[in-house]
């Protein structure tokens, strides 16, 4: 009996997924536990295995397409089974992908029936730069080969089909070609009277699943959690000296970020009110310390978690953060590596940022924004001397944390950072 496979919910914040790759095609045999597809969530691209034995009878979401969680992803069953009723019963969520499949995978005989549009008359050589010459691979007998769906999409976007290279059969333009077209070689506007070439252009980039989730979660945090901010300056002279001494040992490499993580973790032990979450009906006081470390990736921001950070040494924290950051950039993080944070750190000091404020990362009640170390004149023993100052700003959810509570936490954090030996005992 045929079985329907639905788009899985692979993370706590996932509402829709993108099929990054199919490892099977329709008609292929599939075994339970065998890799079926790769699904791109809002945080990572994850492998998805089949739950059933049989033959892949239907693909409901083509590669590169988006579908909501619990919509029809595929059907597996016996080779001779009729699955039309199952597809129809799966709801309208599978109709669009099925239509796309039909659009993208027409047999060669139907390719010749694709709607054709007249190619525009060639313009004088001086009317456009050489780079803007229309492509010719999709032109047959003076007409442009284009699918109906691609033509409609091009009309909606105002795209000139003569500048798109078709990747379909015989150079035919498909919807995918229109979606991926970037008008960098579109003809420029006529030069102004002064002789200067002036033109306006823009590119609309589709919003990734990660960016959609970032927008939704941070908007919810900013507009539902009343934020307030506390900034403090740290004297980093002792931290610089301690780091230099530690890194002088063979095989040891400790960063200032590692020291911040350790100092935060130990401070949270003394201030459990900061290590808390607002759950609506209750405030959860976490006895464990899981530090989320914000990592910038191409599509946005991921927050892998260093678990039980208060019980780990500086070198162990450093090695773990390095591995997690690399996996984040490669989109290979697993749910257990990004879930469960009780506090978050965002460090932009390496980018030359001296001070900033961050938005609380739910379910945390606080996030620490860390700036870079800068040399400034400071007063020590009645003398003005050069000092190494680092500013940090604590963003707090006022529903959970009050001003005095946040200030007390920062004082403890300051003691650890200005006297790193305290973190080693």
Buried (B, 14 or more C-beta within 10 A) or exposed (E): EBBBBBBBBBBEBBBBBBBBEBBBEBEEEBEEEBEBBBBBBBBBBBBBEBEBBBBBBBBBBBBBBBBEBBBBBBBBBEEEBEBEEBBEEBEEBBBBBBEBBEBBEBEEEEBEEBBBBEBEEEEEEEEBEEEBBBBEBBBBEEEBBBBEBBBBBBEEEEBBBBBBEBBBBEBBBBBBBBEEBEBEBBBBEEEEEEEEEEEEEEEEEEEBBBBBBBEEBBEEBEEEBEBEEBBBBBBBBBBBEBBEEBEEEEEEBBBBBBBBBBBBBBBBEEBEBBBBBBEEEEBEEBEEBBBBBBBBBEBBBBBBBBBEBBEBEBBBBBBBBEEBBEBBBEBEBBBEBBBBBBBBBBBBBEEEBBBBBBBBBBBBBBBBBBBBBBEEEBEEEEEEEEBBBBBBBBBBBBBBBEEEBBEBBBEBBBBBBBBBEEBEE
